[in-house]
């Protein structure tokens, strides 16, 4: 039996084991007043001029997207959308040609690639996630975290995952646009700002540079190159790769680890248990990135860079093994160190399926899981609401490590706690209700990747 055939058999068995959970996972919206960010989804188009708009919760009661599209079907038989060439939403009769034109365009875009998922519910969730990512990604490649206020910015980390999700589903040109945006935004020293406005200008709000972005962008570039070498276009992206990999390699200290830096928690290093040591949330992505860069250098025919970056990756790997492994890969390398979702950054598809890492992923997921499902980002994080990106990380780690039963458990919860329109919110509260902006690009990308990993083996940078 082939490996993929065996995965299919185990996948069906896993679905049967977790099917009973589905009935308990439906999210309900609270009845209290909702702030503006509580929109359950977006409408928009992928044409020019590009437009998107959030839907008001009250106008979506009884409504749903027309299948395979971002056009909202209203209960009175009409449709709400932003037709091509317009900037603002309009409500039209269903038989208006502009409705069918918009629906066909969205369906054609999905059909140009693949929609992962074995069950209709999974494919619906993946299709919605992909369409949401499309609406969150501007023509210039800026893929914003979401649409509202402080979320309407491009984080290099989020963009890297969006590019990977586009890549694995056959939308290489869309992935390329995201990476081109990042290549233009990168400074001459190889770094990226913490976040960018949709027009590409860096946000100067006092946030420190987050070194994990070096690793994530390098990993996403390699990931696209593995799946669609033509879209990766190393002729254009190589300068970005070289600057980022050189910066990552040169940053390593005598212990093999990079300097302390904020990571996906986006908080100052003084708040960490070991303020003068980089967290796993920085070290692990940089390891994946340096391995990816070495592989890209080999593909580009630059043997000297490949050897140098591979050597740096080995030093960093040894540093992580020496400093973090003895304590079970906590956030900071210290006895009794707090466990953190970033342990998943060492697991497939970012690193090899090490038994010690996979054991730490399982232990951490169990420790961070809330009674109602989903996880908090890490121990000591604060408010106990479930964060969907971190839950998605555990789903991806499980799926990419061939733990299909574990992956189904995480995915069932995520899919069951979408908004009323099927988008993935940032957070879910103890009642199972949306507690953060929707859609969130990082979660959408992670679900797409996890569902893809359930069906096929995702590439992992060679160690």
C-alpha positions as a LaTeX table, in Angstrom:
\begin{tabular}{lrrr}
\hline
Residue & $x$ (\AA) & $y$ (\AA) & $z$ (\AA) \\
\hline
Unk1 & 0.00 & 0.00 & 0.00 \\
Unk2 & 1.41 & 3.43 & $-0.95$ \\
Unk3 & 2.08 & 6.00 & 1.76 \\
Unk4 & $-0.66$ & 8.32 & 0.47 \\
Unk5 & $-3.12$ & 5.41 & 0.22 \\
Unk6 & $-2.32$ & 4.47 & 3.81 \\
Unk7 & $-2.88$ & 8.07 & 4.85 \\
Unk8 & $-6.30$ & 7.98 & 3.17 \\
Unk9 & $-7.31$ & 4.87 & 5.11 \\
Unk10 & $-6.17$ & 6.34 & 8.43 \\
Unk11 & $-7.83$ & 9.63 & 7.49 \\
Unk12 & $-11.24$ & 8.00 & 7.05 \\
Unk13 & $-10.84$ & 6.19 & 10.38 \\
Unk14 & $-9.93$ & 9.48 & 12.05 \\
Unk15 & $-13.01$ & 11.17 & 10.61 \\
Unk16 & $-15.21$ & 8.48 & 12.09 \\
Unk17 & $-13.57$ & 8.86 & 15.50 \\
Unk18 & $-14.14$ & 12.58 & 15.71 \\
Unk19 & $-17.46$ & 12.88 & 13.89 \\
Unk20 & $-19.35$ & 12.88 & 17.18 \\
Unk21 & $-17.58$ & 16.07 & 18.17 \\
Unk22 & $-19.03$ & 18.09 & 15.31 \\
Unk23 & $-22.43$ & 18.52 & 16.92 \\
Unk24 & $-20.89$ & 20.21 & 19.94 \\
Unk25 & $-18.74$ & 22.67 & 17.97 \\
Unk26 & $-21.24$ & 25.05 & 16.41 \\
Unk27 & $-20.47$ & 28.61 & 17.41 \\
Unk28 & $-23.28$ & 30.92 & 18.45 \\
Unk29 & $-23.06$ & 34.67 & 18.29 \\
Unk30 & $-23.77$ & 36.61 & 21.49 \\
Unk31 & $-26.83$ & 38.79 & 21.77 \\
Unk32 & $-25.10$ & 41.79 & 23.33 \\
Unk33 & $-23.98$ & 44.88 & 21.43 \\
Unk34 & $-21.14$ & 44.08 & 19.05 \\
Unk35 & $-18.23$ & 46.38 & 18.34 \\
Unk36 & $-17.51$ & 47.17 & 14.70 \\
Unk37 & $-14.96$ & 44.40 & 14.31 \\
Unk38 & $-17.60$ & 41.76 & 14.98 \\
Unk39 & $-18.44$ & 41.48 & 11.28 \\
Unk40 & $-18.80$ & 37.78 & 10.39 \\
Unk41 & $-17.14$ & 38.21 & 7.02 \\
Unk42 & $-16.28$ & 40.25 & 3.95 \\
Unk43 & $-17.55$ & 40.83 & 0.47 \\
Unk44 & $-15.26$ & 41.97 & $-2.27$ \\
Unk45 & $-13.72$ & 41.18 & $-5.61$ \\
Unk46 & $-10.37$ & 40.21 & $-7.01$ \\
Unk47 & $-10.60$ & 42.59 & $-9.96$ \\
Unk48 & $-9.42$ & 46.11 & $-10.59$ \\
Unk49 & $-10.02$ & 48.37 & $-8.81$ \\
Unk50 & $-9.72$ & 45.94 & $-5.90$ \\
Unk51 & $-12.46$ & 46.42 & $-3.30$ \\
Unk52 & $-13.52$ & 44.76 & $-0.07$ \\
Unk53 & $-15.97$ & 45.66 & 2.67 \\
Unk54 & $-17.04$ & 44.16 & 5.97 \\
Unk55 & $-20.58$ & 42.93 & 6.35 \\
Unk56 & $-22.66$ & 44.33 & 9.20 \\
Unk57 & $-23.78$ & 41.47 & 11.46 \\
Unk58 & $-27.41$ & 42.60 & 11.40 \\
Unk59 & $-27.58$ & 42.42 & 7.60 \\
Unk60 & $-26.26$ & 38.87 & 7.51 \\
Unk61 & $-29.02$ & 37.23 & 9.54 \\
Unk62 & $-30.37$ & 34.36 & 7.47 \\
Unk63 & $-27.84$ & 35.12 & 4.73 \\
Unk64 & $-25.05$ & 33.00 & 3.34 \\
Unk65 & $-22.44$ & 33.21 & 0.63 \\
Unk66 & $-23.44$ & 31.92 & $-2.77$ \\
Unk67 & $-21.38$ & 28.69 & $-2.95$ \\
Unk68 & $-17.83$ & 29.16 & $-4.14$ \\
Unk69 & $-18.01$ & 32.93 & $-4.01$ \\
Unk70 & $-17.80$ & 36.04 & $-1.86$ \\
Unk71 & $-21.23$ & 37.21 & $-2.99$ \\
Unk72 & $-23.74$ & 37.26 & $-0.14$ \\
Unk73 & $-27.10$ & 35.67 & $-0.84$ \\
Unk74 & $-29.80$ & 37.43 & 1.18 \\
Unk75 & $-32.92$ & 35.71 & 2.55 \\
Unk76 & $-35.17$ & 37.91 & 0.38 \\
Unk77 & $-33.65$ & 36.42 & $-2.74$ \\
Unk78 & $-31.36$ & 39.33 & $-3.55$ \\
Unk79 & $-27.57$ & 39.47 & $-3.41$ \\
Unk80 & $-25.10$ & 41.87 & $-1.81$ \\
Unk81 & $-21.71$ & 42.37 & $-3.44$ \\
Unk82 & $-19.19$ & 44.83 & $-4.78$ \\
Unk83 & $-19.43$ & 44.57 & $-8.56$ \\
Unk84 & $-16.27$ & 44.94 & $-10.61$ \\
Unk85 & $-15.40$ & 48.58 & $-11.10$ \\
Unk86 & $-17.19$ & 49.79 & $-7.97$ \\
Unk87 & $-15.82$ & 50.57 & $-4.50$ \\
Unk88 & $-18.91$ & 50.16 & $-2.32$ \\
Unk89 & $-21.37$ & 47.30 & $-1.74$ \\
Unk90 & $-24.71$ & 47.25 & $-3.52$ \\
Unk91 & $-27.77$ & 45.01 & $-3.24$ \\
Unk92 & $-28.97$ & 43.58 & $-6.54$ \\
Unk93 & $-31.51$ & 41.11 & $-7.84$ \\
Unk94 & $-30.08$ & 37.63 & $-8.19$ \\
Unk95 & $-30.72$ & 37.71 & $-11.94$ \\
Unk96 & $-28.61$ & 40.85 & $-12.39$ \\
Unk97 & $-25.70$ & 39.97 & $-14.72$ \\
Unk98 & $-23.24$ & 41.56 & $-12.29$ \\
Unk99 & $-24.12$ & 38.94 & $-9.70$ \\
Unk100 & $-23.44$ & 35.99 & $-11.96$ \\
Unk101 & $-20.27$ & 37.68 & $-13.24$ \\
Unk102 & $-18.89$ & 38.05 & $-9.70$ \\
Unk103 & $-19.86$ & 34.49 & $-8.73$ \\
Unk104 & $-18.28$ & 33.04 & $-11.87$ \\
Unk105 & $-15.06$ & 34.98 & $-11.28$ \\
Unk106 & $-14.70$ & 33.66 & $-7.72$ \\
Unk107 & $-15.56$ & 30.10 & $-8.74$ \\
Unk108 & $-13.11$ & 30.27 & $-11.66$ \\
Unk109 & $-10.32$ & 31.41 & $-9.32$ \\
Unk110 & $-10.96$ & 28.48 & $-6.98$ \\
Unk111 & $-11.11$ & 26.11 & $-9.94$ \\
Unk112 & $-7.71$ & 27.32 & $-11.13$ \\
Unk113 & $-6.24$ & 25.61 & $-8.07$ \\
Unk114 & $-7.37$ & 22.96 & $-5.61$ \\
Unk115 & $-9.64$ & 23.10 & $-2.57$ \\
Unk116 & $-8.39$ & 20.65 & 0.10 \\
Unk117 & $-10.65$ & 18.62 & 2.32 \\
Unk118 & $-12.26$ & 15.19 & 2.18 \\
Unk119 & $-15.72$ & 16.01 & 3.55 \\
Unk120 & $-18.06$ & 18.66 & 2.11 \\
Unk121 & $-17.72$ & 20.60 & 5.39 \\
Unk122 & $-13.94$ & 20.62 & 5.13 \\
Unk123 & $-14.01$ & 21.71 & 1.50 \\
Unk124 & $-16.48$ & 24.45 & 2.36 \\
Unk125 & $-14.19$ & 25.69 & 5.14 \\
Unk126 & $-11.12$ & 25.56 & 2.89 \\
Unk127 & $-12.90$ & 27.32 & 0.03 \\
Unk128 & $-14.09$ & 30.07 & 2.35 \\
Unk129 & $-10.59$ & 30.43 & 3.82 \\
Unk130 & $-9.05$ & 30.73 & 0.37 \\
Unk131 & $-11.59$ & 33.30 & $-0.78$ \\
Unk132 & $-11.03$ & 35.26 & 2.43 \\
Unk133 & $-7.26$ & 35.18 & 1.84 \\
Unk134 & $-7.89$ & 36.43 & $-1.67$ \\
Unk135 & $-9.90$ & 39.37 & $-0.34$ \\
Unk136 & $-7.25$ & 40.12 & 2.27 \\
Unk137 & $-4.52$ & 40.22 & $-0.40$ \\
Unk138 & $-4.30$ & 43.42 & $-2.39$ \\
Unk139 & $-3.11$ & 43.56 & $-6.02$ \\
Unk140 & 0.31 & 44.79 & $-4.83$ \\
Unk141 & 0.74 & 41.65 & $-2.72$ \\
Unk142 & 0.01 & 43.20 & 0.67 \\
Unk143 & $-1.85$ & 40.48 & 2.54 \\
Unk144 & $-3.33$ & 42.09 & 5.62 \\
Unk145 & $-4.07$ & 40.24 & 8.85 \\
Unk146 & $-7.70$ & 41.33 & 8.57 \\
Unk147 & $-9.72$ & 44.34 & 7.49 \\
Unk148 & $-10.31$ & 46.35 & 10.66 \\
Unk149 & $-8.25$ & 49.02 & 12.43 \\
Unk150 & $-5.15$ & 47.56 & 14.03 \\
Unk151 & $-5.47$ & 44.37 & 11.97 \\
Unk152 & $-5.46$ & 46.15 & 8.61 \\
Unk153 & $-1.69$ & 45.82 & 8.25 \\
Unk154 & 0.70 & 43.37 & 6.65 \\
Unk155 & 2.86 & 41.36 & 9.04 \\
Unk156 & 5.69 & 39.52 & 7.26 \\
Unk157 & 4.88 & 36.45 & 9.35 \\
Unk158 & 1.25 & 36.39 & 8.26 \\
Unk159 & 2.20 & 37.09 & 4.66 \\
Unk160 & 4.57 & 34.13 & 4.62 \\
Unk161 & 1.79 & 31.76 & 5.66 \\
Unk162 & $-0.61$ & 33.27 & 3.14 \\
Unk163 & 1.97 & 32.69 & 0.40 \\
Unk164 & 2.35 & 29.08 & 1.53 \\
Unk165 & $-1.42$ & 28.53 & 1.50 \\
Unk166 & $-1.69$ & 29.97 & $-2.00$ \\
Unk167 & 1.25 & 27.82 & $-3.10$ \\
Unk168 & $-0.08$ & 24.51 & $-1.79$ \\
Unk169 & $-3.46$ & 25.07 & $-3.46$ \\
Unk170 & $-2.08$ & 25.92 & $-6.90$ \\
Unk171 & $-2.30$ & 29.72 & $-6.78$ \\
Unk172 & 1.37 & 30.32 & $-7.44$ \\
Unk173 & 0.93 & 33.75 & $-8.97$ \\
Unk174 & $-0.89$ & 34.97 & $-5.86$ \\
Unk175 & 1.88 & 33.56 & $-3.65$ \\
Unk176 & 4.43 & 35.29 & $-5.87$ \\
Unk177 & 2.69 & 38.67 & $-5.41$ \\
Unk178 & 2.92 & 38.33 & $-1.63$ \\
Unk179 & 6.63 & 37.48 & $-1.77$ \\
Unk180 & 7.31 & 40.30 & $-4.22$ \\
Unk181 & 5.70 & 42.70 & $-1.75$ \\
Unk182 & 8.00 & 41.42 & 0.97 \\
Unk183 & 11.01 & 41.71 & $-1.31$ \\
Unk184 & 10.21 & 45.37 & $-1.96$ \\
Unk185 & 9.60 & 46.06 & 1.73 \\
Unk186 & 12.85 & 44.47 & 2.97 \\
Unk187 & 15.54 & 46.94 & 4.03 \\
Unk188 & 19.11 & 46.86 & 2.74 \\
Unk189 & 20.24 & 45.02 & 5.89 \\
Unk190 & 17.86 & 42.14 & 5.25 \\
Unk191 & 15.29 & 42.98 & 7.92 \\
Unk192 & 11.60 & 43.67 & 7.86 \\
Unk193 & 9.65 & 46.06 & 10.06 \\
Unk194 & 7.16 & 44.54 & 12.47 \\
Unk195 & 4.31 & 45.45 & 10.12 \\
Unk196 & 3.44 & 47.47 & 7.02 \\
Unk197 & 0.57 & 49.56 & 5.74 \\
Unk198 & $-1.18$ & 48.17 & 2.68 \\
Unk199 & 0.73 & 50.67 & 0.52 \\
Unk200 & 4.04 & 49.13 & 1.63 \\
Unk201 & 5.23 & 51.79 & 4.06 \\
Unk202 & 6.56 & 50.56 & 7.39 \\
Unk203 & 4.59 & 51.40 & 10.53 \\
Unk204 & 6.70 & 53.39 & 12.98 \\
Unk205 & 4.83 & 52.82 & 16.24 \\
Unk206 & 7.67 & 51.75 & 18.49 \\
Unk207 & 7.35 & 48.03 & 17.81 \\
Unk208 & 10.73 & 46.38 & 17.59 \\
Unk209 & 11.83 & 44.34 & 14.61 \\
Unk210 & 10.73 & 40.72 & 15.03 \\
Unk211 & 13.57 & 38.48 & 13.91 \\
Unk212 & 11.33 & 35.48 & 13.33 \\
Unk213 & 10.19 & 37.18 & 10.10 \\
Unk214 & 13.59 & 36.32 & 8.60 \\
Unk215 & 12.86 & 32.64 & 9.02 \\
Unk216 & 9.23 & 32.75 & 7.94 \\
Unk217 & 9.85 & 34.59 & 4.69 \\
Unk218 & 12.76 & 32.31 & 3.76 \\
Unk219 & 10.67 & 29.23 & 4.57 \\
Unk220 & 7.71 & 30.48 & 2.48 \\
Unk221 & 9.97 & 31.27 & $-0.48$ \\
Unk222 & 11.47 & 27.78 & $-0.38$ \\
Unk223 & 8.01 & 26.25 & 0.08 \\
Unk224 & 6.74 & 27.98 & $-3.07$ \\
Unk225 & 9.89 & 26.96 & $-4.94$ \\
Unk226 & 9.32 & 23.33 & $-4.01$ \\
Unk227 & 5.75 & 23.39 & $-5.29$ \\
Unk228 & 5.97 & 25.87 & $-8.17$ \\
Unk229 & 9.57 & 26.77 & $-9.10$ \\
Unk230 & 8.45 & 29.07 & $-11.90$ \\
Unk231 & 6.28 & 31.15 & $-9.57$ \\
Unk232 & 9.08 & 31.33 & $-6.99$ \\
Unk233 & 11.25 & 33.04 & $-9.65$ \\
Unk234 & 14.61 & 32.97 & $-7.89$ \\
Unk235 & 16.02 & 35.41 & $-10.44$ \\
Unk236 & 13.85 & 38.10 & $-8.86$ \\
Unk237 & 13.67 & 36.82 & $-5.27$ \\
Unk238 & 17.31 & 35.84 & $-4.83$ \\
Unk239 & 18.50 & 39.26 & $-3.54$ \\
Unk240 & 15.80 & 39.12 & $-0.84$ \\
Unk241 & 16.79 & 35.56 & 0.07 \\
Unk242 & 20.50 & 36.40 & 0.26 \\
Unk243 & 20.00 & 39.49 & 2.44 \\
Unk244 & 17.64 & 37.69 & 4.83 \\
Unk245 & 19.78 & 34.55 & 5.11 \\
Unk246 & 22.98 & 36.55 & 5.61 \\
Unk247 & 21.30 & 38.59 & 8.33 \\
Unk248 & 20.02 & 35.47 & 10.06 \\
Unk249 & 23.39 & 33.70 & 9.85 \\
Unk250 & 25.38 & 36.71 & 10.99 \\
Unk251 & 23.07 & 37.27 & 13.96 \\
Unk252 & 23.94 & 33.97 & 15.66 \\
Unk253 & 25.92 & 34.37 & 18.86 \\
Unk254 & 28.55 & 32.14 & 20.41 \\
Unk255 & 25.89 & 29.78 & 21.81 \\
Unk256 & 24.43 & 29.31 & 18.34 \\
Unk257 & 21.24 & 31.23 & 19.13 \\
Unk258 & 20.13 & 34.60 & 17.71 \\
Unk259 & 19.85 & 37.65 & 19.95 \\
Unk260 & 16.63 & 38.24 & 21.92 \\
Unk261 & 13.81 & 39.72 & 19.89 \\
Unk262 & 10.02 & 39.93 & 20.02 \\
Unk263 & 8.30 & 37.05 & 18.26 \\
Unk264 & 4.67 & 36.35 & 17.37 \\
Unk265 & 3.61 & 37.45 & 20.87 \\
Unk266 & 4.84 & 40.94 & 19.92 \\
Unk267 & 5.98 & 41.93 & 23.36 \\
Unk268 & 9.23 & 43.32 & 24.69 \\
Unk269 & 11.96 & 40.87 & 25.61 \\
Unk270 & 12.08 & 42.20 & 29.17 \\
Unk271 & 8.84 & 40.28 & 29.84 \\
Unk272 & 10.41 & 36.91 & 29.07 \\
Unk273 & 11.65 & 34.46 & 31.71 \\
Unk274 & 15.16 & 34.86 & 30.26 \\
Unk275 & 15.18 & 38.41 & 28.89 \\
Unk276 & 18.66 & 38.12 & 27.40 \\
Unk277 & 17.99 & 34.89 & 25.48 \\
Unk278 & 15.91 & 34.48 & 22.34 \\
Unk279 & 12.63 & 32.62 & 22.72 \\
Unk280 & 11.76 & 29.45 & 20.86 \\
Unk281 & 9.38 & 31.62 & 18.86 \\
Unk282 & 12.44 & 33.30 & 17.30 \\
Unk283 & 14.90 & 30.41 & 17.22 \\
Unk284 & 12.67 & 27.81 & 15.57 \\
Unk285 & 11.51 & 29.92 & 12.58 \\
Unk286 & 15.08 & 31.07 & 11.98 \\
Unk287 & 16.21 & 27.45 & 11.91 \\
Unk288 & 13.56 & 26.60 & 9.32 \\
Unk289 & 14.56 & 29.69 & 7.36 \\
Unk290 & 18.29 & 28.96 & 7.32 \\
Unk291 & 17.65 & 25.38 & 6.20 \\
Unk292 & 15.32 & 26.70 & 3.51 \\
Unk293 & 17.88 & 29.28 & 2.41 \\
Unk294 & 20.59 & 26.63 & 2.06 \\
Unk295 & 18.29 & 24.55 & $-0.13$ \\
Unk296 & 17.41 & 27.60 & $-2.22$ \\
Unk297 & 21.10 & 28.41 & $-2.64$ \\
Unk298 & 21.73 & 24.91 & $-3.95$ \\
Unk299 & 18.87 & 25.30 & $-6.41$ \\
Unk300 & 20.27 & 28.68 & $-7.45$ \\
Unk301 & 23.72 & 27.22 & $-7.99$ \\
Unk302 & 25.43 & 29.15 & $-5.18$ \\
Unk303 & 27.38 & 26.44 & $-3.38$ \\
Unk304 & 29.32 & 28.81 & $-1.11$ \\
Unk305 & 26.13 & 30.37 & 0.27 \\
Unk306 & 24.53 & 26.95 & 0.59 \\
Unk307 & 27.44 & 25.67 & 2.66 \\
Unk308 & 27.59 & 28.78 & 4.84 \\
Unk309 & 23.88 & 28.89 & 5.58 \\
Unk310 & 23.75 & 25.14 & 6.17 \\
Unk311 & 26.57 & 25.50 & 8.68 \\
Unk312 & 24.66 & 28.31 & 10.42 \\
Unk313 & 21.55 & 26.13 & 10.51 \\
Unk314 & 23.56 & 23.33 & 12.12 \\
Unk315 & 24.89 & 25.73 & 14.77 \\
Unk316 & 21.40 & 26.97 & 15.52 \\
Unk317 & 20.02 & 23.43 & 15.61 \\
Unk318 & 22.72 & 22.44 & 18.09 \\
Unk319 & 22.00 & 25.52 & 20.18 \\
Unk320 & 18.28 & 24.72 & 20.32 \\
Unk321 & 19.00 & 21.09 & 21.21 \\
Unk322 & 21.46 & 22.12 & 23.92 \\
Unk323 & 19.42 & 24.94 & 25.44 \\
Unk324 & 15.74 & 24.05 & 24.90 \\
Unk325 & 15.52 & 20.27 & 24.55 \\
Unk326 & 16.50 & 19.37 & 28.15 \\
Unk327 & 13.46 & 21.29 & 29.44 \\
Unk328 & 10.94 & 19.97 & 26.89 \\
Unk329 & 11.22 & 22.89 & 24.44 \\
Unk330 & 9.55 & 25.63 & 26.50 \\
Unk331 & 9.27 & 29.25 & 25.39 \\
Unk332 & 12.47 & 30.21 & 27.24 \\
Unk333 & 15.27 & 27.68 & 27.91 \\
Unk334 & 14.97 & 27.38 & 31.65 \\
Unk335 & 13.92 & 24.72 & 34.13 \\
Unk336 & 10.18 & 25.13 & 34.61 \\
Unk337 & 10.01 & 27.25 & 31.47 \\
Unk338 & 6.49 & 28.13 & 30.34 \\
Unk339 & 5.17 & 26.01 & 27.50 \\
Unk340 & 4.27 & 27.79 & 24.29 \\
Unk341 & 2.66 & 27.13 & 20.91 \\
Unk342 & 5.96 & 27.96 & 19.20 \\
Unk343 & 7.09 & 24.38 & 19.84 \\
Unk344 & 5.08 & 23.59 & 16.69 \\
Unk345 & 7.62 & 25.65 & 14.71 \\
Unk346 & 10.11 & 22.79 & 15.17 \\
Unk347 & 7.71 & 20.16 & 13.83 \\
Unk348 & 6.75 & 19.34 & 10.23 \\
Unk349 & 6.33 & 21.09 & 7.85 \\
Unk350 & 9.04 & 23.36 & 9.32 \\
Unk351 & 11.43 & 20.72 & 10.65 \\
Unk352 & 11.90 & 16.93 & 10.76 \\
Unk353 & 9.56 & 14.66 & 12.71 \\
Unk354 & 11.82 & 14.31 & 15.76 \\
Unk355 & 10.23 & 12.06 & 18.42 \\
Unk356 & 11.26 & 14.43 & 21.21 \\
Unk357 & 9.77 & 17.43 & 19.40 \\
Unk358 & 6.54 & 15.62 & 18.58 \\
Unk359 & 6.22 & 14.51 & 22.21 \\
Unk360 & 6.70 & 18.12 & 23.30 \\
Unk361 & 4.07 & 19.28 & 20.79 \\
Unk362 & 1.56 & 16.79 & 22.18 \\
Unk363 & 2.32 & 17.71 & 25.79 \\
Unk364 & 2.13 & 21.44 & 25.06 \\
Unk365 & $-1.14$ & 21.13 & 23.15 \\
Unk366 & $-2.68$ & 19.21 & 26.04 \\
Unk367 & $-1.43$ & 21.79 & 28.53 \\
Unk368 & $-2.67$ & 24.81 & 26.57 \\
Unk369 & $-6.04$ & 23.37 & 25.57 \\
Unk370 & $-9.05$ & 25.08 & 27.15 \\
Unk371 & $-12.07$ & 23.18 & 28.52 \\
Unk372 & $-14.19$ & 24.33 & 25.57 \\
Unk373 & $-11.49$ & 23.46 & 23.05 \\
Unk374 & $-8.88$ & 25.54 & 21.26 \\
Unk375 & $-5.72$ & 26.77 & 22.94 \\
Unk376 & $-4.20$ & 29.84 & 24.52 \\
Unk377 & $-0.91$ & 30.89 & 22.87 \\
Unk378 & 1.16 & 29.86 & 25.87 \\
Unk379 & 1.26 & 29.44 & 29.60 \\
Unk380 & 1.05 & 32.77 & 31.37 \\
Unk381 & $-0.42$ & 34.52 & 28.34 \\
Unk382 & $-3.38$ & 35.99 & 30.18 \\
Unk383 & $-7.06$ & 35.97 & 29.25 \\
Unk384 & $-8.38$ & 32.47 & 28.68 \\
Unk385 & $-9.98$ & 32.81 & 25.28 \\
Unk386 & $-9.09$ & 30.36 & 22.56 \\
Unk387 & $-6.83$ & 31.72 & 19.83 \\
Unk388 & $-7.51$ & 30.21 & 16.44 \\
Unk389 & $-4.03$ & 30.76 & 14.89 \\
Unk390 & $-2.32$ & 28.83 & 17.65 \\
Unk391 & $-4.98$ & 26.11 & 17.44 \\
Unk392 & $-4.28$ & 26.02 & 13.71 \\
Unk393 & $-0.58$ & 25.54 & 14.40 \\
Unk394 & $-1.31$ & 22.40 & 16.41 \\
Unk395 & $-3.64$ & 21.17 & 13.64 \\
Unk396 & $-0.91$ & 21.71 & 11.05 \\
Unk397 & 1.79 & 20.06 & 13.16 \\
Unk398 & $-0.42$ & 17.02 & 13.73 \\
Unk399 & $-1.48$ & 16.70 & 10.09 \\
Unk400 & 2.04 & 17.18 & 8.73 \\
Unk401 & 3.37 & 14.61 & 11.24 \\
Unk402 & 0.85 & 11.98 & 10.13 \\
Unk403 & $-1.15$ & 12.26 & 13.37 \\
Unk404 & $-4.41$ & 12.36 & 11.47 \\
Unk405 & $-6.60$ & 11.70 & 14.51 \\
Unk406 & $-5.00$ & 14.58 & 16.38 \\
Unk407 & $-5.32$ & 16.83 & 13.34 \\
Unk408 & $-9.00$ & 16.00 & 13.02 \\
Unk409 & $-9.62$ & 16.94 & 16.63 \\
Unk410 & $-8.10$ & 20.39 & 16.17 \\
Unk411 & $-9.69$ & 20.94 & 12.74 \\
Unk412 & $-13.13$ & 19.86 & 13.92 \\
Unk413 & $-13.02$ & 22.49 & 16.64 \\
Unk414 & $-11.77$ & 25.20 & 14.28 \\
Unk415 & $-14.32$ & 24.45 & 11.56 \\
Unk416 & $-17.10$ & 24.27 & 14.13 \\
Unk417 & $-16.22$ & 27.69 & 15.54 \\
Unk418 & $-16.35$ & 29.77 & 12.42 \\
Unk419 & $-18.55$ & 32.84 & 12.17 \\
Unk420 & $-22.11$ & 32.63 & 10.93 \\
Unk421 & $-20.76$ & 33.15 & 7.40 \\
Unk422 & $-18.04$ & 30.55 & 7.71 \\
Unk423 & $-14.96$ & 32.76 & 8.23 \\
Unk424 & $-12.32$ & 32.05 & 10.85 \\
Unk425 & $-12.23$ & 34.58 & 13.70 \\
Unk426 & $-9.10$ & 35.48 & 15.62 \\
Unk427 & $-10.47$ & 34.29 & 18.98 \\
Unk428 & $-13.34$ & 32.29 & 20.45 \\
Unk429 & $-14.66$ & 32.92 & 23.95 \\
Unk430 & $-15.79$ & 30.43 & 26.60 \\
Unk431 & $-19.33$ & 30.44 & 25.18 \\
Unk432 & $-18.04$ & 29.42 & 21.77 \\
Unk433 & $-18.70$ & 32.86 & 20.32 \\
Unk434 & $-16.56$ & 35.03 & 18.07 \\
Unk435 & $-14.24$ & 37.10 & 20.25 \\
Unk436 & $-11.95$ & 38.65 & 17.66 \\
Unk437 & $-11.96$ & 40.07 & 14.17 \\
Unk438 & $-12.91$ & 37.82 & 11.23 \\
Unk439 & $-11.63$ & 36.70 & 8.87 \\
Unk440 & $-8.10$ & 36.33 & 10.21 \\
Unk441 & $-5.58$ & 35.60 & 7.48 \\
Unk442 & $-3.12$ & 33.58 & 9.58 \\
Unk443 & $-5.81$ & 31.16 & 10.74 \\
Unk444 & $-7.27$ & 30.85 & 7.25 \\
Unk445 & $-3.83$ & 29.98 & 5.87 \\
Unk446 & $-3.12$ & 27.46 & 8.62 \\
Unk447 & $-6.40$ & 25.64 & 8.07 \\
Unk448 & $-5.72$ & 25.43 & 4.34 \\
Unk449 & $-2.24$ & 24.06 & 5.03 \\
Unk450 & $-3.50$ & 21.58 & 7.65 \\
Unk451 & $-6.25$ & 20.25 & 5.39 \\
Unk452 & $-3.72$ & 19.96 & 2.57 \\
Unk453 & $-1.33$ & 18.07 & 4.87 \\
Unk454 & $-4.15$ & 15.67 & 5.69 \\
Unk455 & $-4.22$ & 14.65 & 2.03 \\
Unk456 & $-0.61$ & 14.85 & 0.91 \\
Unk457 & 2.86 & 15.15 & 2.38 \\
Unk458 & 3.97 & 18.78 & 2.63 \\
Unk459 & 7.64 & 19.57 & 1.88 \\
Unk460 & 9.91 & 20.17 & 4.87 \\
Unk461 & 13.27 & 21.97 & 4.58 \\
Unk462 & 16.11 & 19.43 & 4.55 \\
Unk463 & 18.10 & 19.32 & 7.79 \\
\hline
\end{tabular}
